[in-house]
Amino acid sequence: MANNALYGKLPFTNNTDFANAHRGFIAPLPQNIIKGEQGNVIWNPAKYNFVKEGEKAPNTVNPSLWRQSQLINIGGLFKVTDGVYQIRNLDLSNMTIIEGEKGITVIDPLLSAEPAKEGMDLYYANRGKKPVVAVLFTPQSR
């Protein structure tokens, strides 16, 4: 199989990417289903439980794509560096929060309001409530 042949060609035993992805971990994401005002499901983290870190890719999946899925599935609140935090894997994008003297700047506040609120609640629960002084949307978030 072409997919299995990749294991001999690429450095899948190098786990530096996983160590980097876990670095700065502060708190896990809530595991509840996030619903909209009408009760519709906005984000269900359980839908991605089949992707487990450390497990070999199924024969039908390119191992590089499987590895990327494993890395993306590492979620929670992370400290990137002093004053810079990220909420990862609460939807298809990551929220970055920069702490300043007068409050926080939120970069890419996720794709919809409900996961954004969950992300802000997670940040506030672990870093304290600070006023939002700016919100920035980058092209990758839209």
Secondary structure, DSSP 8 states (H G I E B T S, - for coil): -HHHHGGGTS-TT--HHHHHHHTTEEE----S-EE-TTS-EEE-GGGGTT--TT----TTS-HHHHHHHHHHT--EEEEEETTEEEEESSSSS-EEEEE-SS-EEEES--SSHHHHHHHHHHHHHHH----EEEEE--GGG-
